[in-house]
Amino acid sequence: MVSFRELARRLVADGVVERITHQRVSKIARDDPDFPPVVQVGRSSVVDYRAARPYFATRKSRQGQRTDLRPPAAE
C-alpha cells in the first residue's frame, strides 16, 4: 500500500507515465469508478501499488480534453 504522493513518484520512476502529481492521482481516484480500491489510513489515502500500476499502464490519457464542449451524459 502506498500513498498517492508515493504512487505518483513510483509511476514516474517506473516509466509508466511521463509525469503525474499526487493531486492528479487524487482527482482520478474521485472521478473514475474503475480506480483501484482506496483505503484511508489516518488522514492519508492509500492504494495497492500492484493494482494501481496496471490501471495507469492501460489508462488512456485525455490531457487537454475540453469537457465544456461535450454534451451532458444522459442519465
N, C-alpha and C positions, 0 to 999 in steps of 0.2 A: 504494500500500500504506500502510495506517495501522495504528497500534497500537490495542489495544482501548480504551485511555483516549481516544485521539483519535476513534475510531469513535463512542463514546458521546457525546462532546461534539458531533460533527457531526450525529448523528441528532437530537439535541435542537435544535440550532441550525437545522437544515433543516426542523424541524416534522414529521419522520417519526414520532417518538414524543414523548409528553409529557415523560417523564423516564426515564433509564436510567443505570446505573452501569457502570463497566468490569468490576466483579466479576460483575454480572449477564450481561454480554456473554460473559465467560469461561465461566460456568456453562452458558449456552445453547450455546456452541461445543462444550463437552464432551459435553452431553447430546443434542443434536439432530443426527442424521446428515445432515440436509438443509442444515446450516450451510455457507456457502461455505468453500472450502479455506483452512486456516490454515497459515502459514509461520512457522517460528522464525527470528528474526534476533537473534542473541546470546541474551539471556535474555528477550526480548520476543516476544510472539505478534503477528503482523500479518495483515491480511486486505485484499483488494482492495475498496476502497470502492464501486467500480462494481458489484460483485456483492453486497455486504452491504446496500446501500441498498434495492434491490428486495426482498431477502429480508425485511428488517424491515418494509417497507411492506406486504407481503402476509401477514406472520406474524400469527396470531390470538393475542392476549394472553389468558393464562389466570391473571391475578392472583388470588391467594387460593384457588386450586383446592385442594381437600382431597384429597391423594394417598393419605392413610391410609384413606379410605373407598372407594377404587377397588379392585376385585378385581385380584389379580396377573395380569399378562399371561401368557397360555398360550404356552409355547414348545415 
